[in-house]
Structures are given as C-alpha cells and as structure tokens.
Amino acid sequence: MQFHFSAVLAYLDPGSGSFIVQILIASLLGSALMIKAFWRQITSIFRRKN
C-alpha cells in the first residue's frame, strides 16, 4: 500500500498568529467583564433567602 502526500499550500504569516492571540485575549477579557457585570445576579441564584 502506497501513501501519496500532496503538498500543503497553506501559509500563516506572523500577523495571523498575532491576530489569533488577540482574539483569544479579547474573548477571555470580554468573558471576565461580562461575569463581573452580572456577578450579583449570578450569586443571587445560589444565595439562600431568609
């Protein structure tokens, strides 16, 4: 059985890697800010009412 590997014609320049890192950081920071903004509503779910 023979395997034929074709050439991969994909190229990632340094700008692409930096763009992916920026997207990841922005997603993490956005999630953190969203959690911070709704923290009181989130904790009220778990709080016991007297």
N, C-alpha and C positions, 0 to 999 in steps of 0.2 A: 504494500500500500504506500503510495507516494503522497506527500503533502506539498501543496503549492502555496507559498506565501506571497501574496501580492504586496507591492509597496504601499505603505500608508502615506496618503497625501494630506496629512493634517499638520498644521503648524501653529504653535502657540507662541506668540511673541511675548516679551516681558510685560507689555501693557495688559495683556489678557489675564495673566496671573495676578497682577496688581488689582485689576477690576474684580476678579473673583474674591480676593481677600477683602476688598472694600464692601462687597455685597454681604459677605459673612459678618463683618464687624457691624455694619448698619443693621442687619437683621437682629443680632444679639442686643445691640443698644436699643433698638426700637421695641423689642420684646420686654426689656428691662423697664423702659419708661412706661409701657402700657401696664405692666404689672404694678408699678409704683402708683400710677394714676388710679387704678381700681383696687388698691390694696384694702381699703376699708370695706368695700363690697365683697371682696373675696373672703376676708376674715369674718365678716358677719354671718356667712354661711355656717361656719364652724363654731361660732360663739353660742353659748347657752343663754337662753332668755329666762330671766327670773320671774 
